Amino acid sequence: MRITSRFRYPVIFFAGILPLTIAAQQPTDSLETVAGVEHAIQLYHDFLSPETSLYNGIEYVDYAHLLKEGHPFFDASAFAKGSLVYNGIMYNDVELLYDVVKDEAILHAPGYIAKMQLLKERVSSFSIGSRHFVRHVQDSLHASPPTGFYNVLYDNGIQLYQKKIKTVQENISTNQLERYIAETTGYFLKKGNAWYAVNSKGAVLSALKDKKKELQQLIKQQNLDIRHNKEEALKQIVAYYNSITSGKN
């Protein structure tokens, strides 16, 4: 079932006014400029409430109750406040879920009982709590990872991403079909246009081999446990690498 709003024509009307309004206001102070743009964006959202361009997706069919173990979502299984860039427009204070199995961003639409599955091609990024996700489109020329949403762990000169994969597994026990979630987690480093899978100590040291000695010292001094605490260890390694190479081109 596609969920749509009946408010169509105001979108065309206000979309034509908004760029002219912003262009007509050119304060010399940058803070005033930012404040003016943010105010114009808020007016845009207020004018279109309920948001016609956002609440326009398909109904999400929840299947979590069919699982004997686990759930398909990232971290929590309940909606949480977040933000979203959809069709190039930023939306704050929206309630979101991330279905990892289907790699879909799910929206709680006010006034609708059904959950709404956003059109992933229109989602540039979204945040849920402290987690920020971006949509990466595979680039075969640079051997990048598959298209999907990636959790951004570090982004400052070089980027570190986490990709969770969840699948629904089936098991027949005592003549009953039982479904459960199996989960794996991968980590990827992007340095320039090059991508590296960094799921081990050797892999990350190879990707950052120009500072291998310094990183080995860091791992030893900080007692970083890449095997059992991979996320935090990789974040520290990448941040340290960036700190000792920043400014060098």
C-alpha positions in Angstrom: 0.0 0.0 0.0 1.4 3.4 -1.0 1.0 6.1 1.7 0.6 9.5 0.2 -0.6 12.9 1.3 -3.4 14.8 -0.4 -1.5 18.2 -0.2 0.1 18.4 -3.6 -0.2 21.9 -5.0 1.4 23.8 -2.1 4.6 21.9 -2.8 4.9 23.5 -6.3 3.8 26.9 -5.0 6.3 27.1 -2.1 9.1 25.4 -4.0 9.1 28.3 -6.4 9.1 30.9 -3.6 11.8 29.4 -1.4 14.8 29.9 -3.7 13.7 33.5 -4.4 13.3 34.2 -0.7 16.8 33.0 0.1 18.4 34.7 -2.9 16.8 38.0 -2.0 18.3 38.0 1.5 22.1 38.3 1.4 23.3 39.6 4.8 27.0 40.3 5.1 27.4 38.4 8.3 27.8 34.6 7.8 25.9 33.8 11.0 23.0 35.9 9.8 23.1 34.1 6.5 22.9 30.7 8.2 20.1 31.8 10.5 18.2 33.2 7.5 18.5 30.0 5.5 17.6 27.8 8.5 14.5 30.0 9.1 13.5 29.8 5.5 13.8 26.0 5.7 11.7 25.9 8.8 9.1 28.0 7.1 9.2 25.5 4.2 8.5 22.6 6.5 5.8 24.5 8.5 4.1 25.4 5.3 4.0 21.9 4.0 3.0 20.2 7.2 2.2 17.4 6.9 5.2 16.9 4.7 4.0 15.8 1.3 7.4 14.9 -0.2 8.4 12.9 2.9 5.3 10.9 3.7 5.1 9.3 0.3 6.3 5.7 0.4 5.0 2.2 0.7 3.6 0.4 3.8 6.3 -1.5 5.7 5.2 -5.0 6.6 6.6 -5.8 10.0 7.8 -9.4 10.3 9.8 -9.3 13.6 7.0 -11.2 15.4 7.7 -14.2 13.2 11.2 -14.5 14.5 11.9 -16.8 17.4 15.3 -15.2 18.1 16.6 -11.7 17.3 15.1 -8.8 15.4 15.9 -7.3 12.0 16.7 -3.8 13.2 20.0 -2.0 14.0 20.5 -1.9 17.8 17.0 -1.1 19.1 13.7 -2.5 17.8 11.7 0.6 18.8 11.4 3.9 16.9 13.8 6.6 18.0 14.1 10.3 17.2 16.5 11.1 14.4 17.1 13.1 11.3 16.9 12.4 7.6 18.0 13.8 4.2 15.3 12.8 1.7 15.2 14.1 -1.8 17.9 16.5 -0.8 15.9 18.1 2.0 16.8 17.8 5.7 14.1 16.6 8.1 14.8 16.8 11.9 12.9 15.2 14.8 11.5 12.3 12.8 10.9 8.8 14.2 13.0 6.2 12.5 14.0 2.5 12.4 16.6 0.9 10.3 15.7 -2.6 9.0 19.2 -4.2 8.5 17.8 -7.3 6.8 16.1 -5.4 4.1 18.5 -2.4 4.3 15.5 0.0 4.5 14.9 3.1 6.5 11.5 3.0 8.2 9.5 6.0 9.2 6.7 6.5 11.7 4.3 8.8 9.9 2.1 10.9 12.2 -1.5 10.2 11.7 -0.9 6.8 10.1 -1.1 3.5 11.9 1.1 1.8 9.4 4.8 2.1 9.3 6.2 3.6 6.1 9.2 2.3 4.1 11.1 5.2 2.6 12.2 4.9 -1.0 15.9 4.1 -0.4 17.1 5.7 -3.6 15.9 9.1 -2.3 17.6 8.7 1.1 21.0 10.3 1.2 21.6 9.9 4.9 19.9 9.5 8.2 20.7 9.5 11.9 19.2 7.5 14.7 20.5 8.6 18.1 24.3 8.9 17.9 24.5 6.7 14.8 24.8 8.3 11.4 24.2 6.3 8.2 24.9 7.3 4.6 23.8 5.6 1.4 26.8 4.4 -0.6 26.4 3.4 -4.3 28.8 0.8 -5.4 31.6 2.0 -7.7 33.1 -0.9 -9.6 35.9 1.2 -11.0 37.3 1.6 -7.4 36.2 -1.8 -6.1 34.0 -0.2 -3.5 31.6 -2.2 -1.3 28.0 -3.1 -2.4 25.3 -0.4 -2.5 23.6 0.1 0.8 23.5 2.1 4.0 26.7 2.3 6.0 27.2 3.4 9.6 29.8 6.2 9.6 32.3 5.7 12.4 34.9 8.3 11.4 34.9 11.0 8.7 37.8 13.4 8.7 40.1 13.1 5.7 39.7 9.4 5.6 36.5 7.5 6.3 35.7 4.4 8.4 32.4 2.6 7.8 30.6 -0.2 9.5 28.2 -2.5 7.7 26.0 -4.9 9.5 24.4 -7.7 7.6 21.5 -9.6 9.1 19.8 -12.5 7.5 16.7 -14.6 8.4 17.7 -18.2 8.9 15.3 -21.2 9.2 15.5 -24.3 11.3 13.0 -27.2 11.5 12.9 -28.5 15.0 10.4 -30.9 16.5 8.5 -30.6 13.2 8.2 -26.8 13.6 9.7 -24.1 11.4 11.7 -21.6 13.5 13.2 -18.4 12.2 16.0 -16.5 13.7 18.5 -13.8 12.9 22.1 -14.4 12.0 24.4 -11.3 12.0 27.8 -10.4 10.7 29.6 -7.0 10.8 32.1 -5.7 8.3 34.4 -2.6 8.4 35.6 -0.6 5.4 38.1 2.2 5.1 38.0 4.8 2.4 41.3 6.6 1.7 41.0 8.9 -1.3 39.2 6.8 -3.9 40.5 3.5 -2.6 38.5 1.2 -0.5 39.8 -1.4 2.0 38.1 -4.1 4.0 39.6 -3.8 7.5 38.3 -6.7 9.5 41.6 -7.6 11.1 44.7 -6.1 12.6 46.7 -7.1 9.5 44.2 -5.6 7.1 44.1 -2.2 8.7 47.9 -2.0 9.0 48.2 -3.0 5.4 45.7 -0.3 4.3 47.6 2.3 6.4 51.1 0.9 5.7 52.8 4.2 5.4 52.4 4.6 9.2 52.5 0.9 10.1 55.3 1.3 12.7 53.5 4.1 14.5 50.2 2.3 14.5 51.8 -0.9 15.8 53.1 1.2 18.7 49.7 2.7 19.3 48.0 -0.7 19.4 50.6 -2.0 21.9 50.6 1.1 24.1 46.8 1.4 24.2 46.3 -2.4 24.4 43.7 -2.2 21.6 41.8 -5.4 21.1 40.8 -5.5 17.5 39.5 -9.0 17.7 37.0 -8.5 20.6 36.4 -4.7 20.4 36.8 -4.0 16.8 34.7 -0.9 16.4 36.4 1.1 19.1 39.9 -0.1 18.2 39.5 0.8 14.6 38.2 4.2 15.4 41.2 4.9 17.6 43.6 3.6 14.9 42.1 5.7 12.1 41.8 8.8 14.2 45.5 8.5 15.3 46.6 7.9 11.7 44.7 11.0 10.6 46.3 13.1 13.4 49.9 12.1 12.3 49.3 12.5 8.6 47.0 15.6 8.5 48.5 18.4 6.5 50.6 16.1 4.4 49.5 15.9 0.8 
